[in-house]
């Protein structure tokens, strides 16, 4: 349940939240989406400027009926609330400023108490080229340890830590992530290509209970995230909207990513320079009109392959039926 108050161009929400911004994002990969408990305020009082701030104290997993405290990979012990370490405070704030009608700059800060602090800078630019539009999306994340994560091993995250002797698989948060994604849209077609680079000892951190989570990187896919320590990832994608040929509501898309230079430790063994790739296909149809308007069907197929030691290749199919009901 969510309480909502609006004064002028400012909205306050308290209770159940589904935030979606660069430093916190809910997961909707199952029948019921992940939700968070807390408060959020969004203000549009100043022209072309959106200000956001919030505090989260717990999350309800997509397969759970309980609200639980927050954690990250490594410390969550695969969602074991008896042996893992958790926090009841995540703070975030940010601003999105529309510099011109085609250029938006963003800054966000997020802090999970006793785990990590994170700064985000982003630029999104739309450029009309010929009959289409080129969208450029540039992102940078700087993530560092906070509180107990800096000195208590139970709060450590996953990564690759070379201490001069034998590398270990856990330590404090230390990650910089850079990414660029270009999308060119024309006549129903969207062509895309991008590159992402992670630097630092740890994997990229985000709120992760161990029971299904999402982040706002451009490489958050159906199976993998492509954000391990040292990983370099390039991607190519294509999508088509069949409304352009007289079939409104029908869309299709494919994404391919390949990550290399992965640094990790598996069962005490040093496994640097590993690779992974994933191919995702999506076919969806939403009935656009008539008595069944807004009834949707989707098929999602994903294939993941890797040479990381002890990691198992994965193939996954999802069939989704959805129905949107306008309340206002």
Secondary structure, DSSP 4 states (H G I P E B T S, - for coil): -EEEEEETTEEEEEEEE--EETTEE---SSSS--EEEEEEEEE--STTEEEEEEEEEEEE-TT-SSEE-B--TTTSTTT-TTTS--BS-EEEEEEEEEEETTEEEEEEEEEETTTEEEEEEEEEEEEEETTEEEEEEEEEEEEEE-GGGGT-GGG-EEEEE--SSS-EEEES-EEEEEEEEEEEEETTEEEEEEEEEEESSBPPP----SSS-B--STT--SS-----TT-EEEEEEEEEEGGGGT-TTEEEEEEEEEEEEEEEEETTEEEEEEEEEEEEEEEEEE--SSTTTTEEEEEEEEEEEE-STTPPPEEEEEEEEEE-----
